[in-house]
Structure formats: structure tokens, C-alpha cells
Amino acid sequence: MVELTSSDAFVTITNATADFGTIPAESNITLEEAFTFQTADNIPDQHEIPFLLIATDGTDTWESTISITANAPVLSVSNAQFMDATGNGNGMLDPGETGDLIINIPNDGHSISPEAFAQITTSSQYLTINSSEYEVGIINASEIQTAVFNITVDPSTPIAEYIDIDFELTAG
């Protein structure tokens, strides 16, 4: 009998034991899918998961350590820009303009991301968000997706008014 254990907080072992039967001297046995485990959604990219294997024949016990490197997505915001096609085309939020806020979302991790959804909000009285949600989809490792939101700046907005826009990305 062989038991797999781990004290790693990011791992839950769902099948911890396997019976390899009698193993003849100087031979190897492979048992596919002998153990199963789940990782937490928030496991860090490239996290080393330590495992302890404890084998026994009923009399003697042998221990071995192994580790597996976890791959996970690492999502962030790398760049945001405003496309003011209905305005003066200077790429800035000017009073009275409507355009698209484009936010680049790179995946710098080593794994594909789950479906991602983006949302923007503001408490500013001078900004109208015409489309507040965007379905980003999956983001492959080392790729960039964009989220596009249509917004309008009120014509009565004072020059150089500071407007907060909160961005939220949900994936997994």
C-alpha cells in the first residue's frame, strides 16, 4: 500500500492511497491515476507542491519525497488607452466626447486562464459608462486580451477634472 500526503495549503488530495500489489525484486510497476488531488483556484504560478509518499509492505515502511510545479495564470492590467473617434482624436478624455476605453490584460503566467469577465465603475458625476461589462474570455499563457468599454464625458466637465474609473477582472 502507498499513501500520498501533502501539507501544502493549496492542495487537497482526493485519492490518497493506492495498492501496487506485490512488486518483484529489481522491477518497476506503473499504476496510472494512482493518486488524485485538486489545487486551489488561487495557487501561485510556478508554486512547488511538496508531496510525501509512504509505502509499506505490512512490515517495512519506505518514504520518498516528490514535488510538482503548479502552473497558473497571472493576470494584470498593462495599458489603458482612450480612443476618441467622435472627438478630436487626441486620445484623451475631453469634455463632451464619447469613445472607447481599451484596457490590455496580459497573462504572464504559465497556464491558460479561466473565462474572464471585466467591469468598470465610477462615482464621477461627469462620466457616463455606456457599456460597463465586457466578456474577455480565456487568456492563453503569454498572450494579451483587451476589454473595451464605451464611455461619455459630460460636456460640463471642468478642464483637468480627475475622474476615477475602477476596473475589476474576474476569472475562476
Beta strands, then each sheet from edge to edge (+ up, - down):
strand 1: 2-5
strand 2: 11-15
strand 3: 17-18
strand 4: 36-39
strand 5: 47-56
strand 6: 61-70
strand 7: 79-83
strand 8: 98-106
strand 9: 116-121
strand 10: 127-129
strand 11: 133-137
strand 12: 144-153
strand 13: 166-171
sheet 1: 3+ 1- 5+ 6-
sheet 2: 2+ 4-
sheet 3: 7+ 8- 12+ 10-
sheet 4: 11+ 9- 13+
end
